[in-house]
Amino acid sequence: KYLGGNGGSVFTFGVKGGYDAGVRVVERVTLFSHLANLGDVRSLILHPASTTHRQLTDEQRVAAGAGDDVLRISVGTESADDLIADLDYALSRDP
């Protein structure tokens, strides 16, 4: 509707380790931009519990689909292989 059928994909997933792990992944990626936009040509990553939903209670965040472990990524025009490698690096580092 908003992007005329030309938008990228948005994925929501949880990470092991909860809140702190979600923050670390966002801090470790290098190709993803840490922004709350959608439909950008850049790939974006967001940890809602520490940003857009931080003012809510834990229960409200979970009800909104933004629990402590949740990350959202919006895929832009960068190379898929490069994005996968960036996420793999960020997810595989020890705390």
Beta strands, then each sheet from edge to edge (+ up, - down):
strand 1: 10-14
strand 2: 44-46
strand 3: 70-74
sheet 1: 1+ 3- 2+
end
